[in-house]
Amino acid sequence: MEYLRQTLGSALLSDIFDLPQSLQDKKVEVIILPAEGDIPQKPNYKVQLGFLSGPPLPDSFFDPLPEEDLQV
């Protein structure tokens, strides 16, 4: 998304905005972003968390590996 960010004197904005007293006669930072309706929307992807469907795992799957297999 493109944007513009610039620091300038608040006197330049007094004709456009009704600035509060705390922002008058100071340097201010202006950030310009596109309106929300103009921002392209990201496609909604459906994320499915969990396990793949398949045959159940055998009980031996969860047994620790033998020491000789760990050495390899």
A tleap script that builds the chain and sets N, CA, C and O, in Angstrom:
source leaprc.protein.ff14SB
mol = sequence {
  NMET GLU TYR LEU ARG GLN THR LEU GLY SER
  ALA LEU LEU SER ASP ILE PHE ASP LEU PRO
  GLN SER LEU GLN ASP LYS LYS VAL GLU VAL
  ILE ILE LEU PRO ALA GLU GLY ASP ILE PRO
  GLN LYS PRO ASN TYR LYS VAL GLN LEU GLY
  PHE LEU SER GLY PRO PRO LEU PRO ASP SER
  PHE PHE ASP PRO LEU PRO GLU GLU ASP LEU
  GLN CVAL
}
set mol.1.N position { 0.851 -1.164 0.000 }
set mol.1.CA position { 0.000 0.000 0.000 }
set mol.1.C position { 0.902 1.235 0.000 }
set mol.1.O position { 1.844 1.332 0.787 }
set mol.2.N position { 0.604 2.150 -0.874 }
set mol.2.CA position { 1.365 3.390 -0.923 }
set mol.2.C position { 0.854 4.369 0.120 }
set mol.2.O position { -0.331 4.378 0.455 }
set mol.3.N position { 1.755 5.184 0.623 }
set mol.3.CA position { 1.384 6.225 1.562 }
set mol.3.C position { 2.366 7.368 1.433 }
set mol.3.O position { 3.420 7.231 0.812 }
set mol.4.N position { 2.013 8.499 2.024 }
set mol.4.CA position { 2.890 9.659 2.033 }
set mol.4.C position { 3.015 10.123 3.472 }
set mol.4.O position { 2.021 10.232 4.189 }
set mol.5.N position { 4.239 10.395 3.889 }
set mol.5.CA position { 4.510 10.836 5.257 }
set mol.5.C position { 5.442 12.030 5.178 }
set mol.5.O position { 6.532 11.945 4.611 }
set mol.6.N position { 5.001 13.162 5.761 }
set mol.6.CA position { 5.803 14.366 5.654 }
set mol.6.C position { 5.646 15.212 6.907 }
set mol.6.O position { 4.559 15.293 7.479 }
set mol.7.N position { 6.742 15.845 7.331 }
set mol.7.CA position { 6.729 16.769 8.464 }
set mol.7.C position { 6.677 18.185 7.909 }
set mol.7.O position { 7.445 18.534 7.013 }
set mol.8.N position { 5.758 19.009 8.448 }
set mol.8.CA position { 5.624 20.385 7.992 }
set mol.8.C position { 5.069 21.256 9.107 }
set mol.8.O position { 4.632 20.752 10.142 }
set mol.9.N position { 5.088 22.551 8.893 }
set mol.9.CA position { 4.557 23.486 9.879 }
set mol.9.C position { 3.042 23.430 9.905 }
set mol.9.O position { 2.409 23.357 8.852 }
set mol.10.N position { 2.452 23.462 11.086 }
set mol.10.CA position { 0.996 23.339 11.200 }
set mol.10.C position { 0.262 24.529 10.595 }
set mol.10.O position { -0.933 24.423 10.316 }
set mol.11.N position { 0.939 25.664 10.381 }
set mol.11.CA position { 0.290 26.819 9.763 }
set mol.11.C position { -0.194 26.481 8.354 }
set mol.11.O position { -1.194 27.035 7.898 }
set mol.12.N position { 0.500 25.582 7.661 }
set mol.12.CA position { 0.076 25.174 6.324 }
set mol.12.C position { -1.244 24.408 6.341 }
set mol.12.O position { -1.952 24.374 5.335 }
set mol.13.N position { -1.579 23.799 7.466 }
set mol.13.CA position { -2.806 23.001 7.573 }
set mol.13.C position { -3.980 23.787 8.145 }
set mol.13.O position { -5.107 23.292 8.142 }
set mol.14.N position { -3.742 24.996 8.634 }
set mol.14.CA position { -4.804 25.742 9.331 }
set mol.14.C position { -5.969 26.090 8.417 }
set mol.14.O position { -7.089 26.253 8.900 }
set mol.15.N position { -5.740 26.211 7.099 }
set mol.15.CA position { -6.841 26.492 6.171 }
set mol.15.C position { -7.641 25.234 5.838 }
set mol.15.O position { -8.771 25.327 5.358 }
set mol.16.N position { -7.071 24.082 6.085 }
set mol.16.CA position { -7.721 22.818 5.740 }
set mol.16.C position { -8.380 22.185 6.957 }
set mol.16.O position { -9.507 21.696 6.870 }
set mol.17.N position { -7.682 22.193 8.092 }
set mol.17.CA position { -8.158 21.532 9.313 }
set mol.17.C position { -8.285 22.540 10.437 }
set mol.17.O position { -7.558 23.532 10.492 }
set mol.18.N position { -9.221 22.268 11.331 }
set mol.18.CA position { -9.365 23.045 12.557 }
set mol.18.C position { -8.494 22.364 13.612 }
set mol.18.O position { -8.946 21.481 14.342 }
set mol.19.N position { -7.233 22.799 13.674 }
set mol.19.CA position { -6.281 22.152 14.566 }
set mol.19.C position { -6.513 22.560 16.015 }
set mol.19.O position { -6.827 23.718 16.289 }
set mol.20.N position { -6.361 21.614 16.950 }
set mol.20.CA position { -6.448 21.972 18.364 }
set mol.20.C position { -5.291 22.901 18.750 }
set mol.20.O position { -4.260 22.931 18.078 }
set mol.21.N position { -5.469 23.636 19.808 }
set mol.21.CA position { -4.472 24.600 20.263 }
set mol.21.C position { -3.107 23.943 20.476 }
set mol.21.O position { -2.073 24.550 20.198 }
set mol.22.N position { -3.107 22.712 20.965 }
set mol.22.CA position { -1.843 22.031 21.261 }
set mol.22.C position { -1.028 21.723 20.003 }
set mol.22.O position { 0.169 21.453 20.108 }
set mol.23.N position { -1.643 21.757 18.817 }
set mol.23.CA position { -0.926 21.468 17.575 }
set mol.23.C position { -0.645 22.718 16.746 }
set mol.23.O position { 0.004 22.628 15.704 }
set mol.24.N position { -1.110 23.850 17.176 }
set mol.24.CA position { -0.893 25.082 16.412 }
set mol.24.C position { 0.516 25.609 16.645 }
set mol.24.O position { 1.084 25.469 17.728 }
set mol.25.N position { 1.068 26.222 15.592 }
set mol.25.CA position { 2.412 26.814 15.612 }
set mol.25.C position { 3.498 25.816 16.008 }
set mol.25.O position { 4.426 26.154 16.743 }
set mol.26.N position { 3.375 24.606 15.522 }
set mol.26.CA position { 4.367 23.552 15.762 }
set mol.26.C position { 4.606 22.809 14.469 }
set mol.26.O position { 3.835 22.930 13.517 }
set mol.27.N position { 5.671 22.046 14.440 }
set mol.27.CA position { 5.862 21.116 13.336 }
set mol.27.C position { 5.005 19.895 13.616 }
set mol.27.O position { 4.972 19.389 14.737 }
set mol.28.N position { 4.322 19.433 12.603 }
set mol.28.CA position { 3.465 18.251 12.737 }
set mol.28.C position { 3.830 17.261 11.636 }
set mol.28.O position { 4.442 17.619 10.630 }
set mol.29.N position { 3.449 16.043 11.847 }
set mol.29.CA position { 3.685 15.002 10.861 }
set mol.29.C position { 2.347 14.638 10.228 }
set mol.29.O position { 1.368 14.368 10.924 }
set mol.30.N position { 2.323 14.635 8.915 }
set mol.30.CA position { 1.108 14.308 8.164 }
set mol.30.C position { 1.335 12.976 7.468 }
set mol.30.O position { 2.350 12.776 6.800 }
set mol.31.N position { 0.380 12.067 7.630 }
set mol.31.CA position { 0.438 10.758 6.973 }
set mol.31.C position { -0.813 10.632 6.117 }
set mol.31.O position { -1.930 10.762 6.618 }
set mol.32.N position { -0.628 10.383 4.842 }
set mol.32.CA position { -1.756 10.249 3.923 }
set mol.32.C position { -1.840 8.800 3.477 }
set mol.32.O position { -0.892 8.241 2.925 }
set mol.33.N position { -3.007 8.201 3.732 }
set mol.33.CA position { -3.282 6.811 3.349 }
set mol.33.C position { -4.478 6.791 2.406 }
set mol.33.O position { -5.308 7.698 2.463 }
set mol.34.N position { -4.593 5.789 1.545 }
set mol.34.CA position { -5.793 5.691 0.707 }
set mol.34.C position { -7.016 5.381 1.574 }
set mol.34.O position { -6.907 4.741 2.620 }
set mol.35.N position { -8.172 5.846 1.120 }
set mol.35.CA position { -9.413 5.564 1.844 }
set mol.35.C position { -9.627 4.057 1.904 }
set mol.35.O position { -9.184 3.323 1.020 }
set mol.36.N position { -10.301 3.605 2.939 }
set mol.36.CA position { -10.449 2.162 3.168 }
set mol.36.C position { -11.084 1.457 1.976 }
set mol.36.O position { -10.701 0.332 1.655 }
set mol.37.N position { -12.031 2.083 1.323 }
set mol.37.CA position { -12.691 1.462 0.171 }
set mol.37.C position { -11.771 1.321 -1.026 }
set mol.37.O position { -12.036 0.510 -1.913 }
set mol.38.N position { -10.689 2.100 -1.070 }
set mol.38.CA position { -9.760 2.059 -2.199 }
set mol.38.C position { -8.639 1.039 -2.014 }
set mol.38.O position { -7.886 0.774 -2.951 }
set mol.39.N position { -8.525 0.477 -0.842 }
set mol.39.CA position { -7.471 -0.493 -0.562 }
set mol.39.C position { -7.895 -1.848 -1.113 }
set mol.39.O position { -8.963 -2.343 -0.754 }
set mol.40.N position { -7.085 -2.461 -1.976 }
set mol.40.CA position { -7.470 -3.787 -2.476 }
set mol.40.C position { -7.534 -4.786 -1.326 }
set mol.40.O position { -6.640 -4.841 -0.482 }
set mol.41.N position { -8.582 -5.557 -1.310 }
set mol.41.CA position { -8.780 -6.546 -0.255 }
set mol.41.C position { -7.983 -7.797 -0.560 }
set mol.41.O position { -7.905 -8.240 -1.706 }
set mol.42.N position { -7.397 -8.355 0.474 }
set mol.42.CA position { -6.691 -9.620 0.329 }
set mol.42.C position { -7.733 -10.727 0.206 }
set mol.42.O position { -8.780 -10.669 0.851 }
set mol.43.N position { -7.454 -11.723 -0.608 }
set mol.43.CA position { -8.406 -12.841 -0.684 }
set mol.43.C position { -8.440 -13.590 0.647 }
set mol.43.O position { -7.419 -13.743 1.319 }
set mol.44.N position { -9.611 -14.042 1.002 }
set mol.44.CA position { -9.764 -14.802 2.245 }
set mol.44.C position { -9.430 -16.266 1.967 }
set mol.44.O position { -10.155 -16.961 1.256 }
set mol.45.N position { -8.337 -16.708 2.533 }
set mol.45.CA position { -7.947 -18.104 2.400 }
set mol.45.C position { -8.448 -18.862 3.612 }
set mol.45.O position { -8.362 -18.386 4.744 }
set mol.46.N position { -8.967 -20.035 3.359 }
set mol.46.CA position { -9.429 -20.875 4.450 }
set mol.46.C position { -8.275 -21.771 4.877 }
set mol.46.O position { -7.760 -22.562 4.087 }
set mol.47.N position { -7.882 -21.639 6.120 }
set mol.47.CA position { -6.791 -22.434 6.662 }
set mol.47.C position { -7.390 -23.517 7.538 }
set mol.47.O position { -8.145 -23.233 8.467 }
set mol.48.N position { -7.052 -24.745 7.237 }
set mol.48.CA position { -7.569 -25.861 8.010 }
set mol.48.C position { -6.427 -26.438 8.825 }
set mol.48.O position { -5.442 -26.934 8.276 }
set mol.49.N position { -6.569 -26.369 10.127 }
set mol.49.CA position { -5.555 -26.917 11.014 }
set mol.49.C position { -5.984 -28.298 11.476 }
set mol.49.O position { -7.175 -28.569 11.623 }
set mol.50.N position { -5.035 -29.147 11.698 }
set mol.50.CA position { -5.356 -30.477 12.196 }
set mol.50.C position { -4.531 -31.524 11.477 }
set mol.50.O position { -3.551 -31.204 10.804 }
set mol.51.N position { -4.921 -32.740 11.620 }
set mol.51.CA position { -4.212 -33.860 11.030 }
set mol.51.C position { -4.866 -34.257 9.719 }
set mol.51.O position { -6.066 -34.072 9.517 }
set mol.52.N position { -4.048 -34.805 8.837 }
set mol.52.CA position { -4.599 -35.331 7.600 }
set mol.52.C position { -5.397 -36.587 7.908 }
set mol.52.O position { -5.077 -37.354 8.816 }
set mol.53.N position { -6.422 -36.763 7.138 }
set mol.53.CA position { -7.212 -37.981 7.359 }
set mol.53.C position { -6.448 -39.165 6.758 }
set mol.53.O position { -5.821 -39.044 5.706 }
set mol.54.N position { -6.509 -40.252 7.409 }
set mol.54.CA position { -5.816 -41.453 6.959 }
set mol.54.C position { -6.038 -42.558 7.956 }
set mol.54.O position { -6.794 -42.398 8.915 }
set mol.55.N position { -5.388 -43.674 7.738 }
set mol.55.CA position { -5.577 -44.777 8.683 }
set mol.55.C position { -4.954 -44.405 10.036 }
set mol.55.O position { -3.995 -43.636 10.090 }
set mol.56.N position { -5.494 -44.945 11.105 }
set mol.56.CA position { -4.946 -44.636 12.428 }
set mol.56.C position { -3.520 -45.168 12.565 }
set mol.56.O position { -3.160 -46.173 11.951 }
set mol.57.N position { -2.723 -44.491 13.368 }
set mol.57.CA position { -1.343 -44.907 13.591 }
set mol.57.C position { -1.306 -46.090 14.556 }
set mol.57.O position { -2.096 -46.151 15.498 }
set mol.58.N position { -0.389 -47.027 14.323 }
set mol.58.CA position { -0.281 -48.163 15.245 }
set mol.58.C position { 0.273 -47.688 16.586 }
set mol.58.O position { 0.952 -46.662 16.644 }
set mol.59.N position { -0.006 -48.415 17.651 }
set mol.59.CA position { 0.480 -48.060 18.987 }
set mol.59.C position { 2.002 -48.039 19.034 }
set mol.59.O position { 2.581 -47.267 19.799 }
set mol.60.N position { 2.652 -48.860 18.240 }
set mol.60.CA position { 4.115 -48.913 18.260 }
set mol.60.C position { 4.735 -47.630 17.690 }
set mol.60.O position { 5.922 -47.379 17.897 }
set mol.61.N position { 3.965 -46.836 16.993 }
set mol.61.CA position { 4.467 -45.583 16.428 }
set mol.61.C position { 4.966 -44.654 17.533 }
set mol.61.O position { 5.925 -43.908 17.331 }
set mol.62.N position { 4.336 -44.695 18.673 }
set mol.62.CA position { 4.668 -43.788 19.763 }
set mol.62.C position { 5.730 -44.351 20.711 }
set mol.62.O position { 6.119 -43.676 21.665 }
set mol.63.N position { 6.201 -45.565 20.466 }
set mol.63.CA position { 7.258 -46.151 21.293 }
set mol.63.C position { 8.590 -45.484 20.964 }
set mol.63.O position { 8.814 -45.099 19.817 }
set mol.64.N position { 9.478 -45.342 21.948 }
set mol.64.CA position { 10.797 -44.760 21.660 }
set mol.64.C position { 11.569 -45.634 20.685 }
set mol.64.O position { 11.373 -46.848 20.634 }
set mol.65.N position { 12.442 -45.010 19.917 }
set mol.65.CA position { 13.258 -45.761 18.967 }
set mol.65.C position { 14.329 -46.551 19.714 }
set mol.65.O position { 14.816 -46.112 20.756 }
set mol.66.N position { 14.691 -47.713 19.183 }
set mol.66.CA position { 15.783 -48.475 19.804 }
set mol.66.C position { 17.086 -47.677 19.716 }
set mol.66.O position { 17.254 -46.851 18.818 }
set mol.67.N position { 17.993 -47.923 20.640 }
set mol.67.CA position { 19.245 -47.188 20.730 }
set mol.67.C position { 20.085 -47.324 19.461 }
set mol.67.O position { 20.748 -46.367 19.061 }
set mol.68.N position { 20.070 -48.494 18.821 }
set mol.68.CA position { 20.868 -48.670 17.606 }
set mol.68.C position { 20.330 -47.809 16.455 }
set mol.68.O position { 21.108 -47.359 15.614 }
set mol.69.N position { 19.018 -47.573 16.405 }
set mol.69.CA position { 18.454 -46.671 15.385 }
set mol.69.C position { 18.822 -45.220 15.662 }
set mol.69.O position { 18.998 -44.438 14.728 }
set mol.70.N position { 18.940 -44.853 16.924 }
set mol.70.CA position { 19.306 -43.494 17.273 }
set mol.70.C position { 20.760 -43.187 16.924 }
set mol.70.O position { 21.097 -42.041 16.626 }
set mol.71.N position { 21.626 -44.210 16.960 }
set mol.71.CA position { 23.041 -44.024 16.658 }
set mol.71.C position { 23.285 -43.788 15.172 }
set mol.71.O position { 24.312 -43.217 14.807 }
set mol.72.N position { 22.373 -44.209 14.315 }
set mol.72.CA position { 22.510 -44.068 12.869 }
set mol.72.C position { 22.273 -42.647 12.543 }
set mol.72.O position { 22.331 -42.264 11.375 }
savepdb mol mol.pdb
quit
